[in-house]
């Protein structure tokens, strides 16, 4: 029992250590000694963001850019996943109706 607990704890520790990753999202690149960023500065990033907002304001018919019905979009991916898993579920349900362990006299 002690081996099981020891290896379980070791496995959980290694799994947790592997899941912890440094958060790079707050940086715009590699940060140097003086705090400067390697990829772009804050001013450059703000200028690009303002250009994106201006382009969206000039072309309101282009929408938000989120492809809801495309296969890589929200609803498209949900529909594809639902069709795949629904098909598998239907196959299992149909398979369960017949066979060695099916209840006699039902269905």
GUVO-376346 format. One line per 5 residues: their letters; for each residue x, y, z of N, C-alpha, C. Coordinates in Angstrom, 3 decimals. Atoms other than C-alpha are relative to their C-alpha. Example, Ala and Ser with C-alpha at 12.3 -4.5 7.8 and 13.67 -1.06 7.14 Angstrom:
as = 0.890 -1.190 0.000 12.300 -4.500 7.800 0.900 1.200 0.000; -0.820 -1.190 -0.060 13.670 -1.060 7.140 -0.770 1.090 0.730
END
This chain:
xxxxx = 0.825 -1.194 0.000 0.000 0.000 0.000 0.866 1.253 0.000; -0.867 -1.170 -0.060 2.849 2.371 0.780 0.630 0.300 -1.356; -0.556 -0.215 1.335 4.383 1.830 -2.661 -1.026 0.663 -0.907; 1.061 -0.573 0.826 1.056 2.603 -4.278 -0.182 1.484 0.304; 0.156 -1.403 -0.393 0.685 5.843 -2.320 1.213 0.822 -0.421
xxxxx = -1.222 -0.711 0.369 4.306 6.813 -2.965 0.034 0.277 -1.498; -0.033 -0.196 1.438 4.110 6.256 -6.705 -1.152 0.878 -0.480; 1.119 -0.874 0.350 0.708 7.915 -6.890 0.319 1.459 0.276; -0.396 -1.362 -0.343 2.033 10.995 -5.122 1.080 0.502 -0.943; -1.063 -0.373 0.931 5.131 11.025 -7.314 -0.576 0.317 -1.371
xxxxx = 0.626 -0.232 1.294 3.016 10.744 -10.449 -0.785 1.312 -0.005; 0.781 -1.234 -0.085 0.686 13.544 -9.311 0.912 1.222 0.041; -0.953 -1.106 -0.080 3.673 15.756 -8.483 0.616 0.283 -1.363; -0.586 -0.186 1.325 5.283 15.185 -11.873 -1.025 0.543 -0.990; 1.050 -0.495 0.875 1.979 15.765 -13.625 -0.266 1.479 0.262
xxxxx = 0.238 -1.402 -0.344 1.428 19.030 -11.759 1.183 0.867 -0.416; -1.175 -0.774 0.386 5.008 20.161 -12.390 0.059 0.190 -1.507; 0.003 -0.123 1.449 4.621 19.498 -16.093 -1.081 0.925 -0.512; 1.105 -0.860 0.426 1.375 21.436 -16.257 0.276 1.471 0.265; -0.311 -1.389 -0.331 2.881 24.582 -14.775 0.926 0.552 -1.078
xxxxx = -0.808 -0.634 1.043 4.172 26.814 -17.544 0.102 1.488 0.305; -0.105 -1.443 -0.235 5.496 30.344 -17.312 -0.978 0.753 -0.902; 0.990 -0.780 0.749 2.985 32.948 -18.451 0.710 1.048 -0.840; -0.636 -0.948 0.903 4.310 34.744 -21.501 -0.997 0.976 -0.606; 1.020 -0.817 0.644 1.021 36.391 -22.434 0.130 1.476 0.371
xxxxx = -0.083 -1.396 -0.394 1.768 39.574 -20.512 1.181 0.715 -0.629; -1.153 -0.606 0.649 4.996 40.155 -22.418 -0.232 0.069 -1.493; 0.117 -0.127 1.447 5.219 41.355 -25.989 1.249 -0.528 -0.681; -1.230 0.545 0.539 8.514 39.606 -26.502 0.896 -0.381 1.154; -0.919 0.327 -1.078 11.576 38.636 -24.553 0.415 1.279 0.702
xxxxx = -0.293 -1.190 -0.782 12.231 41.097 -21.754 1.479 0.023 0.331; -1.427 -0.148 -0.257 15.764 42.422 -21.430 0.279 0.450 1.417; -0.425 -0.408 -1.348 17.728 43.590 -18.392 -0.664 1.300 0.437; 0.575 -1.300 -0.346 16.355 47.133 -18.533 -1.505 0.054 -0.103; 1.448 0.026 0.108 12.754 46.044 -19.006 -0.501 0.178 -1.413
xxxxx = 0.437 -0.170 1.387 12.711 46.565 -22.771 -0.439 -1.343 -0.573; 0.500 1.234 0.607 10.856 44.067 -24.872 0.697 -0.231 -1.323; -0.726 0.343 1.207 12.367 42.247 -27.784 -0.833 0.097 -1.258; 0.805 0.061 1.212 9.440 41.958 -30.205 -0.549 1.370 -0.382; 0.555 -1.321 0.286 7.643 45.287 -29.987 -0.181 0.751 1.311
xxxxx = 0.186 -0.810 -1.202 7.240 48.154 -27.595 -1.490 0.191 0.253; 1.391 -0.260 -0.347 4.028 49.153 -25.866 -0.611 1.003 -0.975; 0.512 -1.005 0.925 3.667 52.160 -28.138 -0.315 -0.610 -1.365; 0.265 0.660 1.280 3.957 49.984 -31.266 -1.253 -0.869 0.080; 1.173 0.855 -0.179 1.370 47.565 -29.896 -1.274 0.837 0.058
xxxxx = 1.165 -0.883 -0.069 -1.039 50.410 -29.060 -0.320 0.607 -1.358; 0.207 -0.544 1.335 -0.539 51.886 -32.537 -0.672 -1.041 -0.909; 0.630 1.062 0.784 -1.405 48.516 -34.135 -1.446 -0.226 0.426; 1.366 0.176 -0.496 -4.474 48.157 -31.904 -0.907 1.122 -0.490; 0.789 -1.128 0.490 -5.663 51.652 -32.888 -0.277 -0.144 -1.488
xxxxx = 0.214 0.220 1.434 -5.182 50.783 -36.564 -1.066 -1.062 -0.235; 1.032 1.035 0.126 -7.316 47.643 -36.097 -1.390 0.571 0.273; 1.286 -0.600 -0.349 -10.093 49.647 -34.448 -0.450 0.943 -1.105; 0.349 -0.918 1.090 -9.966 52.292 -37.185 -0.455 -0.764 -1.242; 0.388 0.795 1.166 -10.129 49.620 -39.926 -1.383 -0.613 0.195
xxxxx = 1.324 0.563 -0.279 -13.151 48.005 -38.246 -1.076 1.077 -0.059; 0.975 -1.091 0.035 -14.862 51.398 -37.890 -0.266 0.458 -1.431; 0.179 -0.410 1.397 -14.299 52.203 -41.584 -0.805 -1.020 -0.801; 0.708 1.063 0.715 -15.777 48.868 -42.731 -0.929 -0.741 0.956; 0.874 0.661 -0.977 -18.733 48.045 -40.464 -0.655 -1.278 -0.531
xxxxx = 0.666 1.182 0.546 -20.088 45.401 -42.859 0.865 -1.252 0.106; -0.876 1.172 -0.082 -17.094 43.126 -42.288 -0.225 -0.799 1.264; 0.314 0.744 -1.221 -18.307 42.122 -38.818 1.174 -0.077 0.953; -1.019 0.111 -1.036 -16.235 41.035 -35.860 1.167 -0.876 -0.418; -1.066 0.893 0.426 -14.187 38.464 -37.739 -0.087 -1.374 0.624
xxxxx = 0.168 1.309 -0.617 -15.448 35.536 -35.673 -0.856 -0.870 -0.906; 0.775 0.836 0.923 -16.537 32.779 -38.094 -0.890 -0.995 0.761; 0.871 0.844 -0.814 -19.523 31.342 -36.233 -0.423 -1.273 -0.718; 0.528 1.157 0.708 -20.770 28.997 -38.944 1.061 -0.770 -0.772; -1.064 0.714 0.701 -17.429 28.004 -40.471 0.442 -1.194 0.843
xxxxx = -0.432 1.209 -0.710 -15.869 24.660 -39.569 0.966 0.327 1.124; -0.921 -0.372 -1.073 -13.208 26.429 -37.511 -0.639 0.985 0.976; 0.695 -0.921 -0.886 -15.822 28.652 -35.849 -0.670 -0.714 1.158; 0.623 0.503 -1.218 -17.845 28.198 -32.693 -1.112 -0.995 -0.312; 1.142 0.864 0.281 -21.095 26.767 -34.035 0.361 -1.115 -0.967
xxxxx = -0.412 1.027 0.953 -19.446 24.916 -36.910 0.708 -1.158 0.678; -0.724 1.051 -0.720 -17.073 23.036 -34.634 -0.943 -0.764 0.925; 0.965 0.675 -0.872 -19.921 22.298 -32.215 -0.885 -0.945 -0.793; 0.845 0.857 0.826 -22.073 20.917 -35.032 0.762 -1.239 -0.463; -0.806 1.144 0.446 -19.254 18.725 -36.325 0.220 -0.977 1.149
xxxxx = -0.218 0.874 -1.158 -18.457 17.390 -32.842 -1.292 -0.707 0.391; 1.283 0.618 -0.318 -22.153 16.766 -32.178 -0.364 -1.095 -0.977; 0.299 1.019 1.006 -22.522 14.875 -35.442 0.866 -1.237 0.198; -0.900 1.145 -0.190 -19.481 12.695 -34.763 -0.404 -0.806 1.227; 0.335 0.713 -1.227 -20.346 11.843 -31.173 -1.429 -0.519 -0.008
xxxxx = 1.369 0.493 0.133 -24.046 11.559 -31.965 -0.058 -1.256 -0.855; -0.055 1.197 0.838 -23.264 9.071 -34.730 0.546 -1.198 0.747; -0.557 1.094 -0.808 -21.146 7.013 -32.372 -1.033 -0.489 1.011; 1.022 0.384 -0.983 -23.910 7.072 -29.742 -1.122 -0.798 -0.665; 1.054 0.729 0.709 -26.515 5.982 -32.300 0.462 -1.407 -0.352
xxxxx = -0.532 1.324 0.319 -24.253 3.127 -33.400 -0.015 -0.905 1.229; 0.027 0.802 -1.232 -23.912 1.965 -29.789 -1.427 -0.368 0.394; 1.379 0.283 -0.355 -27.665 2.242 -29.175 -0.589 -1.077 -0.908; 0.506 1.008 0.934 -28.453 0.240 -32.296 0.642 -1.362 0.268; -0.704 1.246 -0.296 -25.836 -2.357 -31.396 -0.546 -0.634 1.289
xxxxx = 0.497 0.519 -1.278 -27.316 -2.687 -27.884 -1.377 -0.639 -0.132; 1.343 0.566 0.172 -30.745 -3.616 -29.257 0.035 -1.476 -0.338; -0.115 1.405 0.380 -29.523 -6.960 -30.575 1.255 -0.571 0.632; -1.203 0.627 -0.514 -27.021 -9.465 -29.325 -0.289 -0.979 1.095; 0.083 1.070 -0.992 -26.343 -12.021 -26.685 -0.714 0.433 1.276
xxxxx = 0.519 -0.430 -1.286 -27.345 -9.916 -23.691 -1.254 0.871 -0.108; 1.219 -0.786 0.152 -30.385 -8.146 -25.130 -1.148 -0.705 0.705; 1.125 0.584 -0.725 -33.524 -8.677 -23.066 -0.989 -0.608 -0.990; 0.929 0.715 0.887 -35.875 -11.201 -24.665 -1.391 0.637 0.102; 1.361 -0.502 0.016 -39.271 -9.909 -25.715 -0.091 1.514 -0.008
xx = 0.040 -1.459 0.053 -38.288 -6.231 -25.783 0.649 0.438 -1.304; -0.555 -0.582 1.227 -37.751 -4.365 -29.041 0.202 -1.008 -1.028
END
